[in-house]
Amino acid sequence: MFNNKQQVDDLSVTVSYEDISLKNYSLSAGQYFEVKIEYTDTPKQFAEKMQVFTDNLDSLFKQSHELEDEIKKQLAELKYE
């Protein structure tokens, strides 16, 4: 691949000497890779997922408050002897 100057998705890129000089001769690979974002969800699917996450978070917050109340109750029952 390297000797043949082949570009392989998610593995390698080929850049020109001019591209390298424009980046101040930096060879940090990340700046030469193109960022590809694949959108697989429709807006409706995204909203449904967010609702599931929100419902789950609400449930966890409710559990948290119940545990807080139980801890306070247990602390109030402690006695020093």
Helices and strands as residue ranges (DSSP letters): H 17-22, G 29-32, H 43-76
